[in-house]
Amino acid sequence: MASTPAQLVLQTLQYRSTISGYSSALFKAVKEMYSFLSLSSFPSYPPPTPPPPLAIGHHISTYPVNDHAITRYTMLYTSRHRKYHSRLSESISYPVTGVRCRDAQTRPLRACLGRNLKPCMEDEKPIKLPESYAMNGGDGTCSYAQNSSYQRGAVDGAQELIKEGVAAKLDIKQLSSSSSLNRFCIADFGCSTGPNTLLAVQVILEAVEQKFKSEKLTAQLPEFQVFFNDHILNDFNTLFQSLPPERRYRAAGVAGSFYRRVLPKASLHFAFSSSSLCWISELPEEILDSNSPAWNKGRIHYTGARKEVSEAYALQYAKDLDAFLHARAEELVGGGLMALLIPAVPNVMISSETTIGTEIDLLGSCLMDMAKMGSFSEAKVDSFNLPLYFPPIEELEALIEANTSFSLERMEIMNNPPKHVAMPSVRHRTLFLRACFEGLLENHFGSHIMDELFKRYSKKVAESSFTMNPDNDKSIFMLVLLKRKSESPETDSP
Ligand SMILES: C[S@@+](CC[C@H](N)C(=O)[O-])C[C@H]1O[C@@H](n2cnc3c(N)ncnc32)[C@H](O)[C@@H]1O
Protein backbone atom coordinates (compact mmCIF):
# COMPACT_ATOMS: atom_id res chain seq x y z
CA MET A 1 0.00 0.00 0.00
CA ALA A 2 1.35 3.48 -0.91
CA SER A 3 2.51 5.56 2.01
CA THR A 4 0.77 8.82 2.84
CA PRO A 5 2.90 11.98 2.95
CA ALA A 6 2.73 11.96 6.73
CA GLN A 7 3.96 8.39 6.85
CA LEU A 8 6.75 9.27 4.46
CA VAL A 9 7.85 12.05 6.77
CA LEU A 10 7.83 9.66 9.67
CA GLN A 11 9.69 7.00 7.75
CA THR A 12 12.30 9.53 6.84
CA LEU A 13 12.73 10.68 10.40
CA GLN A 14 12.99 7.08 11.49
CA TYR A 15 15.48 6.32 8.76
CA ARG A 16 17.61 9.28 9.71
CA SER A 17 17.39 8.28 13.30
CA THR A 18 18.86 4.87 12.56
CA ILE A 19 21.94 6.57 11.09
CA SER A 20 22.62 8.60 14.16
CA GLY A 21 21.89 5.81 16.60
CA TYR A 22 18.32 6.98 17.13
CA SER A 23 19.14 9.88 19.39
CA SER A 24 16.66 11.14 21.90
CA ALA A 25 16.10 14.33 19.92
CA LEU A 26 15.13 12.38 16.84
CA PHE A 27 13.02 10.05 18.90
CA LYS A 28 11.20 13.06 20.34
CA ALA A 29 10.68 14.52 16.87
CA VAL A 30 9.11 11.31 15.63
CA LYS A 31 6.93 11.15 18.69
CA GLU A 32 5.81 14.73 18.19
CA MET A 33 4.91 14.03 14.59
CA TYR A 34 2.81 11.08 15.65
CA SER A 35 0.97 13.06 18.24
CA PHE A 36 0.40 16.02 15.95
CA LEU A 37 -0.90 13.83 13.19
CA SER A 38 -3.02 11.92 15.71
CA LEU A 39 -1.50 8.62 14.64
CA SER A 40 -2.06 6.03 17.27
CA SER A 41 0.66 3.53 16.45
CA PHE A 42 3.75 5.16 17.81
CA PRO A 43 6.68 2.90 16.87
CA SER A 44 8.64 0.99 19.38
CA TYR A 45 12.05 2.26 20.40
CA PRO A 46 14.28 1.64 18.50
CA PRO A 47 12.29 0.94 15.31
CA PRO A 48 12.31 -2.76 14.39
CA THR A 49 13.49 -2.41 10.80
CA PRO A 50 14.89 0.65 9.07
CA PRO A 51 12.32 2.11 6.71
CA PRO A 52 13.31 2.86 3.11
CA PRO A 53 15.99 5.50 2.65
CA LEU A 54 13.94 8.57 1.98
CA ALA A 55 15.13 12.02 2.74
CA ILE A 56 12.94 15.02 3.36
CA GLY A 57 13.88 18.66 3.02
CA HIS A 58 17.14 18.78 4.81
CA HIS A 59 20.47 20.44 4.81
CA ILE A 60 23.66 18.48 5.29
CA SER A 61 26.99 20.12 5.88
CA THR A 62 30.04 17.94 6.23
CA TYR A 63 33.48 18.87 7.42
CA PRO A 64 36.46 16.57 7.97
CA VAL A 65 37.93 15.79 11.37
CA ASN A 66 40.87 13.33 11.11
CA ASP A 67 39.60 10.29 9.23
CA HIS A 68 36.00 10.99 10.12
CA ALA A 69 33.52 13.41 8.80
CA ILE A 70 31.33 15.38 11.11
CA THR A 71 28.01 15.90 9.53
CA ARG A 72 25.45 18.30 10.70
CA TYR A 73 22.09 17.78 9.19
CA THR A 74 18.91 19.61 9.73
CA MET A 75 15.52 18.33 8.88
CA LEU A 76 12.34 20.17 8.45
CA TYR A 77 8.91 18.84 8.95
CA THR A 78 5.89 20.96 8.42
CA SER A 79 2.15 20.51 8.40
CA ARG A 80 -0.22 21.56 5.69
CA HIS A 81 -1.67 24.19 7.99
CA ARG A 82 1.71 25.38 9.17
CA LYS A 83 0.64 24.77 12.73
CA TYR A 84 3.51 22.48 13.26
CA HIS A 85 6.73 23.57 11.74
CA SER A 86 10.01 22.75 13.24
CA ARG A 87 13.59 22.07 12.51
CA LEU A 88 15.77 19.47 13.98
CA SER A 89 19.51 19.68 13.90
CA GLU A 90 21.78 16.83 14.74
CA SER A 91 25.51 16.32 14.52
CA ILE A 92 26.90 12.87 13.92
CA SER A 93 30.33 11.52 13.23
CA TYR A 94 30.93 8.68 10.78
CA PRO A 95 33.64 7.46 8.39
CA VAL A 96 34.04 9.66 5.32
CA THR A 97 32.60 7.01 3.11
CA GLY A 98 29.32 7.20 5.00
CA VAL A 99 25.96 8.66 4.15
CA ARG A 100 25.72 11.35 1.54
CA CYS A 101 22.92 13.73 0.85
CA ARG A 102 21.41 12.89 -2.52
CA ASP A 103 19.06 15.44 -3.86
CA ALA A 104 17.18 12.82 -5.83
CA GLN A 105 16.13 11.25 -2.56
CA THR A 106 14.11 14.28 -1.61
CA ARG A 107 12.06 14.31 -4.79
CA PRO A 108 9.43 11.67 -3.98
CA LEU A 109 8.59 13.36 -0.75
CA ARG A 110 8.56 16.83 -2.21
CA ALA A 111 6.14 15.56 -4.83
CA CYS A 112 3.85 14.20 -2.12
CA LEU A 113 3.91 17.22 0.12
CA GLY A 114 4.02 19.74 -2.68
CA ARG A 115 4.29 23.33 -1.64
CA ASN A 116 3.83 22.52 2.00
CA LEU A 117 7.32 21.19 2.28
CA LYS A 118 9.62 24.10 2.82
CA PRO A 119 13.17 23.24 1.76
CA CYS A 120 15.50 23.37 4.70
CA MET A 121 18.20 25.11 2.74
CA GLU A 122 16.12 28.28 2.93
CA ASP A 123 15.40 27.80 6.56
CA GLU A 124 18.95 27.14 7.57
CA LYS A 125 20.36 30.58 6.95
CA PRO A 126 21.79 31.90 10.21
CA ILE A 127 19.07 33.87 11.94
CA LYS A 128 20.27 37.41 12.20
CA LEU A 129 18.98 40.41 14.01
CA PRO A 130 16.26 42.32 12.16
CA GLU A 131 17.51 45.58 10.61
CA SER A 132 15.15 47.48 12.86
CA TYR A 133 13.34 46.57 16.05
CA ALA A 134 11.68 48.57 18.75
CA MET A 135 10.39 48.65 22.28
CA ASN A 136 6.67 47.93 22.65
CA GLY A 137 4.74 50.87 21.23
CA GLY A 138 1.47 52.53 22.29
CA ASP A 139 0.56 53.20 25.89
CA GLY A 140 -1.09 49.91 26.82
CA THR A 141 -0.29 47.50 29.65
CA CYS A 142 2.81 46.04 28.00
CA SER A 143 4.03 49.27 26.38
CA TYR A 144 7.45 50.79 26.93
CA ALA A 145 5.74 54.07 27.79
CA GLN A 146 4.06 52.38 30.79
CA ASN A 147 6.99 50.20 31.80
CA SER A 148 10.15 52.26 31.75
CA SER A 149 10.29 53.54 35.32
CA TYR A 150 13.74 52.01 35.80
CA GLN A 151 15.11 53.84 32.75
CA ARG A 152 13.34 56.99 33.92
CA GLY A 153 15.31 56.75 37.15
CA ALA A 154 18.51 57.15 35.12
CA VAL A 155 17.23 60.33 33.44
CA ASP A 156 16.02 61.65 36.80
CA GLY A 157 19.35 60.84 38.40
CA ALA A 158 21.20 62.67 35.62
CA GLN A 159 19.30 65.96 35.96
CA GLU A 160 21.77 67.65 38.31
CA LEU A 161 24.78 66.24 36.48
CA ILE A 162 23.49 67.59 33.17
CA LYS A 163 22.83 71.03 34.68
CA GLU A 164 26.31 71.12 36.20
CA GLY A 165 27.88 69.85 32.97
CA VAL A 166 26.18 72.50 30.85
CA ALA A 167 27.01 75.25 33.35
CA ALA A 168 30.67 74.28 33.51
CA LYS A 169 31.44 73.00 30.02
CA LEU A 170 29.15 74.63 27.48
CA ASP A 171 31.14 77.42 25.93
CA ILE A 172 28.64 79.72 24.23
CA LYS A 173 31.38 81.86 22.68
CA GLN A 174 33.06 78.81 21.17
CA LEU A 175 29.73 77.60 19.76
CA SER A 176 28.92 81.03 18.35
CA SER A 177 32.32 81.21 16.69
CA SER A 178 31.70 78.04 14.65
CA SER A 179 28.24 79.14 13.40
CA SER A 180 25.76 81.90 14.07
CA LEU A 181 24.00 80.49 17.10
CA ASN A 182 20.41 81.37 16.21
CA ARG A 183 19.38 77.73 16.48
CA PHE A 184 20.44 75.33 19.23
CA CYS A 185 20.04 71.68 18.20
CA ILE A 186 19.57 68.85 20.68
CA ALA A 187 19.22 65.18 19.72
CA ASP A 188 18.21 62.14 21.79
CA PHE A 189 19.64 58.94 20.30
CA GLY A 190 17.46 55.93 21.07
CA CYS A 191 14.50 57.98 22.34
CA SER A 192 11.83 55.22 22.21
CA THR A 193 8.24 56.34 22.75
CA GLY A 194 8.63 58.57 25.77
CA PRO A 195 7.98 59.78 28.39
CA ASN A 196 11.65 59.61 29.47
CA THR A 197 12.97 61.30 26.36
CA LEU A 198 10.64 64.26 26.94
CA LEU A 199 12.00 64.68 30.45
CA ALA A 200 15.60 64.49 29.21
CA VAL A 201 15.00 67.08 26.51
CA GLN A 202 13.35 69.44 28.99
CA VAL A 203 16.27 69.12 31.42
CA ILE A 204 18.84 69.86 28.68
CA LEU A 205 16.85 72.79 27.33
CA GLU A 206 16.45 74.38 30.77
CA ALA A 207 20.14 73.88 31.52
CA VAL A 208 21.09 75.67 28.29
CA GLU A 209 18.63 78.49 28.94
CA GLN A 210 20.10 78.86 32.42
CA LYS A 211 23.58 79.05 30.96
CA PHE A 212 22.53 81.89 28.63
CA LYS A 213 20.94 83.69 31.59
CA SER A 214 23.99 83.25 33.81
CA GLU A 215 26.15 84.80 31.08
CA LYS A 216 23.65 87.63 30.63
CA LEU A 217 22.95 86.55 27.09
CA THR A 218 19.19 86.08 27.48
CA ALA A 219 18.55 88.43 24.57
CA GLN A 220 20.56 86.10 22.35
CA LEU A 221 18.73 82.96 23.41
CA PRO A 222 18.46 80.79 20.28
CA GLU A 223 15.48 78.81 19.07
CA PHE A 224 15.62 75.18 20.11
CA GLN A 225 15.32 72.31 17.65
CA VAL A 226 15.02 68.77 19.05
CA PHE A 227 15.67 65.63 17.01
CA PHE A 228 14.22 62.40 18.33
CA ASN A 229 16.15 59.44 16.95
CA ASP A 230 15.34 55.76 17.08
CA HIS A 231 15.00 52.73 14.79
CA ILE A 232 12.50 53.08 11.96
CA LEU A 233 10.10 50.64 13.66
CA ASN A 234 9.91 52.82 16.78
CA ASP A 235 6.41 54.06 17.55
CA PHE A 236 7.08 57.71 16.74
CA ASN A 237 3.31 58.35 16.62
CA THR A 238 2.93 57.70 20.33
CA LEU A 239 5.95 59.88 21.00
CA PHE A 240 4.70 62.80 18.93
CA GLN A 241 1.21 62.54 20.38
CA SER A 242 2.68 62.94 23.85
CA LEU A 243 4.78 66.03 23.10
CA PRO A 244 3.88 68.75 25.61
CA PRO A 245 1.73 71.39 23.88
CA GLU A 246 3.56 74.19 25.72
CA ARG A 247 7.04 73.07 24.68
CA ARG A 248 9.68 75.62 23.84
CA TYR A 249 11.24 73.66 20.96
CA ARG A 250 10.53 72.44 17.46
CA ALA A 251 10.42 68.66 17.25
CA ALA A 252 11.48 66.33 14.46
CA GLY A 253 11.82 62.55 14.25
CA VAL A 254 15.00 61.12 12.75
CA ALA A 255 14.60 57.42 12.05
CA GLY A 256 17.57 55.14 11.52
CA SER A 257 20.37 53.43 13.38
CA PHE A 258 22.46 55.71 15.54
CA TYR A 259 25.49 53.65 14.64
CA ARG A 260 25.52 55.69 11.42
CA ARG A 261 25.32 59.41 10.87
CA VAL A 262 21.68 60.51 10.92
CA LEU A 263 22.11 64.31 10.99
CA PRO A 264 24.04 66.74 8.79
CA LYS A 265 27.68 67.36 9.55
CA ALA A 266 28.43 69.94 12.27
CA SER A 267 24.75 70.64 12.90
CA LEU A 268 24.28 69.49 16.48
CA HIS A 269 25.05 71.27 19.77
CA PHE A 270 23.98 68.74 22.37
CA ALA A 271 23.75 64.97 21.91
CA PHE A 272 22.08 62.76 24.49
CA SER A 273 21.44 59.06 24.86
CA SER A 274 20.06 57.08 27.76
CA SER A 275 19.61 53.31 28.28
CA SER A 276 20.32 52.76 24.60
CA LEU A 277 24.05 52.20 24.28
CA CYS A 278 23.73 48.63 25.51
CA TRP A 279 21.95 47.54 22.30
CA ILE A 280 24.53 46.26 19.85
CA SER A 281 23.91 46.69 16.13
CA GLU A 282 24.20 43.03 15.20
CA LEU A 283 24.84 39.67 16.72
CA PRO A 284 28.39 38.39 16.37
CA GLU A 285 28.28 35.76 13.61
CA GLU A 286 30.24 33.18 15.54
CA ILE A 287 27.64 32.87 18.30
CA LEU A 288 25.25 31.51 15.67
CA ASP A 289 27.78 29.19 14.11
CA SER A 290 27.58 25.67 15.44
CA ASN A 291 31.17 25.04 14.30
CA SER A 292 32.56 27.90 16.36
CA PRO A 293 33.73 27.70 19.98
CA ALA A 294 31.61 30.83 20.49
CA TRP A 295 28.39 29.03 19.50
CA ASN A 296 25.88 30.05 22.15
CA LYS A 297 23.92 26.86 22.42
CA GLY A 298 21.02 26.74 24.86
CA ARG A 299 21.38 30.38 25.94
CA ILE A 300 20.01 33.67 24.74
CA HIS A 301 22.82 35.88 26.04
CA TYR A 302 26.46 35.72 27.07
CA THR A 303 25.79 35.51 30.79
CA GLY A 304 26.96 32.20 32.12
CA ALA A 305 28.20 31.24 28.65
CA ARG A 306 31.71 30.30 27.54
CA LYS A 307 34.20 33.16 27.54
CA GLU A 308 34.33 33.03 23.71
CA VAL A 309 30.69 34.12 23.67
CA SER A 310 31.16 37.15 25.89
CA GLU A 311 34.35 38.03 24.01
CA ALA A 312 32.41 38.02 20.76
CA TYR A 313 29.78 40.32 22.29
CA ALA A 314 32.48 42.60 23.71
CA LEU A 315 34.13 42.89 20.31
CA GLN A 316 30.85 43.82 18.65
CA TYR A 317 30.19 46.39 21.38
CA ALA A 318 33.62 47.93 20.85
CA LYS A 319 32.99 48.24 17.09
CA ASP A 320 29.57 49.74 17.69
CA LEU A 321 30.63 52.26 20.30
CA ASP A 322 33.42 53.37 18.02
CA ALA A 323 30.91 53.80 15.16
CA PHE A 324 28.55 55.74 17.46
CA LEU A 325 31.28 58.12 18.61
CA HIS A 326 32.53 58.55 15.08
CA ALA A 327 29.05 59.44 13.77
CA ARG A 328 28.38 61.87 16.64
CA ALA A 329 31.78 63.49 16.16
CA GLU A 330 30.75 64.34 12.62
CA GLU A 331 27.36 65.70 13.65
CA LEU A 332 28.44 67.80 16.63
CA VAL A 333 29.88 71.25 16.19
CA GLY A 334 33.24 72.01 17.82
CA GLY A 335 32.53 72.66 21.52
CA GLY A 336 29.27 70.68 21.37
CA LEU A 337 28.47 68.47 24.35
CA MET A 338 27.32 64.86 24.59
CA ALA A 339 25.81 63.25 27.71
CA LEU A 340 25.50 59.47 27.67
CA LEU A 341 23.77 57.36 30.33
CA ILE A 342 25.15 53.90 29.68
CA PRO A 343 24.05 50.68 31.41
CA ALA A 344 27.21 48.96 32.62
CA VAL A 345 28.62 46.62 35.26
CA PRO A 346 31.21 47.22 37.97
CA ASN A 347 34.76 46.21 37.06
CA VAL A 348 34.92 43.40 39.56
CA MET A 349 31.69 41.87 38.39
CA ILE A 350 31.11 39.28 35.81
CA SER A 351 27.83 39.98 34.12
CA SER A 352 26.16 36.82 35.40
CA GLU A 353 26.33 38.43 38.83
CA THR A 354 24.32 41.46 37.82
CA THR A 355 20.58 41.25 38.03
CA ILE A 356 20.09 42.01 34.37
CA GLY A 357 22.21 38.96 33.59
CA THR A 358 20.17 36.70 35.76
CA GLU A 359 16.90 38.15 34.45
CA ILE A 360 17.93 37.32 30.91
CA ASP A 361 19.12 33.91 32.06
CA LEU A 362 15.72 33.27 33.60
CA LEU A 363 14.02 34.29 30.38
CA GLY A 364 16.33 31.97 28.43
CA SER A 365 15.54 29.10 30.78
CA CYS A 366 11.80 29.67 30.22
CA LEU A 367 12.38 29.39 26.48
CA MET A 368 14.35 26.18 26.96
CA ASP A 369 11.56 24.77 29.16
CA MET A 370 9.07 25.54 26.41
CA ALA A 371 11.34 23.93 23.83
CA LYS A 372 11.60 20.80 25.98
CA MET A 373 7.83 20.71 26.16
CA GLY A 374 7.67 20.81 22.37
CA SER A 375 6.45 24.37 21.78
CA PHE A 376 9.38 24.80 19.40
CA SER A 377 12.73 23.16 18.83
CA GLU A 378 15.78 23.68 21.01
CA ALA A 379 17.57 24.76 17.83
CA LYS A 380 15.15 27.67 17.72
CA VAL A 381 16.41 28.81 21.11
CA ASP A 382 20.02 28.23 20.06
CA SER A 383 19.56 30.60 17.16
CA PHE A 384 18.06 33.38 19.31
CA ASN A 385 20.33 35.80 21.15
CA LEU A 386 19.62 39.16 22.70
CA PRO A 387 21.72 41.97 21.22
CA LEU A 388 22.71 43.51 24.55
CA TYR A 389 26.07 44.15 26.14
CA PHE A 390 26.91 45.73 29.48
CA PRO A 391 30.54 46.82 29.58
CA PRO A 392 32.65 46.83 32.74
CA ILE A 393 33.58 50.44 33.65
CA GLU A 394 37.26 50.20 32.70
CA GLU A 395 36.45 48.66 29.34
CA LEU A 396 33.94 51.44 28.66
CA GLU A 397 36.42 54.13 29.63
CA ALA A 398 39.13 52.68 27.38
CA LEU A 399 36.75 52.55 24.42
CA ILE A 400 35.65 56.14 24.93
CA GLU A 401 39.16 57.44 25.35
CA ALA A 402 40.24 55.71 22.16
CA ASN A 403 38.20 58.27 20.24
CA THR A 404 40.32 61.38 19.84
CA SER A 405 37.54 63.67 18.59
CA PHE A 406 36.19 64.13 22.13
CA SER A 407 37.57 65.17 25.45
CA LEU A 408 36.21 63.18 28.37
CA GLU A 409 34.86 65.80 30.77
CA ARG A 410 33.19 63.62 33.35
CA MET A 411 32.57 59.94 33.91
CA GLU A 412 30.96 58.52 37.01
CA ILE A 413 28.62 55.91 38.39
CA MET A 414 25.15 57.36 38.68
CA ASN A 415 23.03 57.36 41.76
CA ASN A 416 19.81 56.24 40.10
CA PRO A 417 17.09 54.31 41.98
CA PRO A 418 17.86 50.59 42.04
CA LYS A 419 15.54 48.06 40.46
CA HIS A 420 13.72 47.06 43.65
CA VAL A 421 12.74 50.72 44.16
CA ALA A 422 11.92 51.54 40.53
CA MET A 423 10.13 48.22 39.99
CA PRO A 424 9.02 46.88 43.37
CA SER A 425 6.85 43.95 42.26
CA VAL A 426 7.27 40.81 40.17
CA ARG A 427 4.68 42.25 37.79
CA HIS A 428 6.80 45.39 37.30
CA ARG A 429 9.89 43.29 36.68
CA THR A 430 8.09 41.13 34.14
CA LEU A 431 6.59 44.02 32.23
CA PHE A 432 9.94 45.82 32.22
CA LEU A 433 11.48 42.92 30.28
CA ARG A 434 8.43 42.34 28.14
CA ALA A 435 8.23 45.98 27.03
CA CYS A 436 11.85 45.83 25.86
CA PHE A 437 12.25 42.33 24.41
CA GLU A 438 8.81 41.32 23.17
CA GLY A 439 9.36 42.69 19.64
CA LEU A 440 12.53 40.68 19.12
CA LEU A 441 11.08 37.55 20.71
CA GLU A 442 7.92 37.75 18.63
CA ASN A 443 9.93 38.16 15.49
CA HIS A 444 11.73 34.90 16.21
CA PHE A 445 9.25 32.70 18.07
CA GLY A 446 5.90 34.17 17.00
CA SER A 447 3.42 36.20 18.99
CA HIS A 448 1.41 33.15 20.08
CA ILE A 449 3.94 32.14 22.77
CA MET A 450 4.36 35.55 24.43
CA ASP A 451 1.69 35.29 27.12
CA GLU A 452 2.84 31.85 28.18
CA LEU A 453 6.50 32.84 28.07
CA PHE A 454 6.04 35.83 30.34
CA LYS A 455 3.71 33.91 32.64
CA ARG A 456 6.48 31.38 33.12
CA TYR A 457 9.02 34.15 33.52
CA SER A 458 6.92 35.87 36.16
CA LYS A 459 6.64 32.60 38.09
CA LYS A 460 10.40 32.04 37.95
CA VAL A 461 11.13 35.59 39.12
CA ALA A 462 8.72 35.15 42.03
CA GLU A 463 10.42 31.88 43.00
CA SER A 464 13.96 33.17 42.49
CA SER A 465 15.75 33.91 45.74
CA PHE A 466 18.31 35.90 43.74
CA THR A 467 16.48 38.19 41.34
CA MET A 468 14.22 40.03 43.78
CA ASN A 469 16.89 40.36 46.46
CA PRO A 470 18.01 44.04 46.45
CA ASP A 471 21.52 43.05 47.58
CA ASN A 472 22.04 41.23 44.32
CA ASP A 473 21.16 44.14 42.06
CA LYS A 474 24.56 45.28 40.83
CA SER A 475 23.40 46.90 37.55
CA ILE A 476 24.79 50.40 37.21
CA PHE A 477 24.47 53.37 34.92
CA MET A 478 27.52 55.37 33.93
CA LEU A 479 27.20 59.05 33.17
CA VAL A 480 29.68 60.08 30.47
CA LEU A 481 30.04 63.74 29.53
CA LEU A 482 32.05 64.42 26.38
CA LYS A 483 32.99 67.59 24.55
CA ARG A 484 33.60 67.72 20.84
CA LYS A 485 37.08 69.04 20.17
CA SER A 486 37.36 71.73 17.55
CA GLU A 487 38.29 70.39 14.11
CA SER A 488 41.61 72.24 13.88
CA PRO A 489 43.09 72.79 17.33
CA GLU A 490 45.83 75.04 15.88
CA THR A 491 43.25 77.67 14.85
CA ASP A 492 42.16 77.88 18.50
CA SER A 493 45.58 78.92 19.70
CA PRO A 494 46.15 82.63 20.25
C1 LIG B 1 15.62 50.96 26.62
S1 LIG B 1 15.18 52.04 25.34
C2 LIG B 1 15.63 53.61 26.03
C3 LIG B 1 14.66 54.69 25.61
C4 LIG B 1 14.86 56.04 26.26
N1 LIG B 1 16.12 56.61 25.89
C5 LIG B 1 14.71 55.97 27.76
O1 LIG B 1 15.65 56.35 28.47
O2 LIG B 1 13.67 55.55 28.23
C6 LIG B 1 16.43 51.80 24.13
C7 LIG B 1 16.08 52.43 22.82
O3 LIG B 1 17.22 52.43 21.96
C8 LIG B 1 16.78 52.15 20.66
N2 LIG B 1 17.90 51.66 19.86
C9 LIG B 1 18.63 50.55 20.06
N3 LIG B 1 19.56 50.45 19.11
C10 LIG B 1 19.41 51.53 18.29
C11 LIG B 1 20.06 51.97 17.13
N4 LIG B 1 21.09 51.29 16.61
N5 LIG B 1 19.65 53.11 16.55
C12 LIG B 1 18.62 53.83 17.07
N6 LIG B 1 17.95 53.44 18.18
C13 LIG B 1 18.34 52.30 18.79
C14 LIG B 1 15.70 51.11 20.87
O4 LIG B 1 14.86 50.98 19.74
C15 LIG B 1 15.00 51.67 22.08
O5 LIG B 1 13.96 52.52 21.73
Ligand as a Chemical Component Dictionary entry (heavy atoms), coordinates in Angstrom:
data_LIG
# 
_chem_comp.id                   LIG 
_chem_comp.type                 NON-POLYMER 
_chem_comp.pdbx_formal_charge   0 
_chem_comp.three_letter_code    LIG 
# 
loop_
_chem_comp_atom.comp_id 
_chem_comp_atom.atom_id 
_chem_comp_atom.alt_atom_id 
_chem_comp_atom.type_symbol 
_chem_comp_atom.charge 
_chem_comp_atom.model_Cartn_x 
_chem_comp_atom.model_Cartn_y 
_chem_comp_atom.model_Cartn_z 
_chem_comp_atom.pdbx_ordinal 
LIG C1  C1  C 0  15.622 50.956 26.616 1  
LIG S1  S1  S 1  15.178 52.040 25.343 2  
LIG C2  C2  C 0  15.628 53.614 26.026 3  
LIG C3  C3  C 0  14.661 54.689 25.615 4  
LIG C4  C4  C 0  14.855 56.041 26.257 5  
LIG N1  N1  N 0  16.118 56.612 25.895 6  
LIG C5  C5  C 0  14.714 55.974 27.761 7  
LIG O1  O1  O 0  15.653 56.352 28.466 8  
LIG O2  O2  O -1 13.673 55.551 28.228 9  
LIG C6  C6  C 0  16.434 51.797 24.130 10 
LIG C7  C7  C 0  16.076 52.430 22.819 11 
LIG O3  O3  O 0  17.218 52.433 21.961 12 
LIG C8  C8  C 0  16.775 52.145 20.662 13 
LIG N2  N2  N 0  17.898 51.665 19.863 14 
LIG C9  C9  C 0  18.634 50.552 20.057 15 
LIG N3  N3  N 0  19.556 50.451 19.105 16 
LIG C10 C10 C 0  19.406 51.527 18.293 17 
LIG C11 C11 C 0  20.062 51.968 17.127 18 
LIG N4  N4  N 0  21.087 51.286 16.611 19 
LIG N5  N5  N 0  19.651 53.111 16.550 20 
LIG C12 C12 C 0  18.620 53.832 17.068 21 
LIG N6  N6  N 0  17.946 53.438 18.181 22 
LIG C13 C13 C 0  18.340 52.296 18.786 23 
LIG C14 C14 C 0  15.700 51.106 20.871 24 
LIG O4  O4  O 0  14.857 50.984 19.735 25 
LIG C15 C15 C 0  15.002 51.674 22.079 26 
LIG O5  O5  O 0  13.959 52.518 21.726 27 
# 
loop_
_chem_comp_bond.comp_id 
_chem_comp_bond.atom_id_1 
_chem_comp_bond.atom_id_2 
_chem_comp_bond.value_order 
_chem_comp_bond.pdbx_ordinal 
LIG C1  S1  SING 1  
LIG S1  C2  SING 2  
LIG S1  C6  SING 3  
LIG C2  C3  SING 4  
LIG C3  C4  SING 5  
LIG C4  N1  SING 6  
LIG C4  C5  SING 7  
LIG C5  O1  DOUB 8  
LIG C5  O2  SING 9  
LIG C6  C7  SING 10 
LIG C7  O3  SING 11 
LIG C7  C15 SING 12 
LIG O3  C8  SING 13 
LIG C8  N2  SING 14 
LIG C8  C14 SING 15 
LIG N2  C9  SING 16 
LIG N2  C13 SING 17 
LIG C9  N3  DOUB 18 
LIG N3  C10 SING 19 
LIG C10 C11 SING 20 
LIG C10 C13 DOUB 21 
LIG C11 N4  SING 22 
LIG C11 N5  DOUB 23 
LIG N5  C12 SING 24 
LIG C12 N6  DOUB 25 
LIG N6  C13 SING 26 
LIG C14 O4  SING 27 
LIG C14 C15 SING 28 
LIG C15 O5  SING 29 
# 
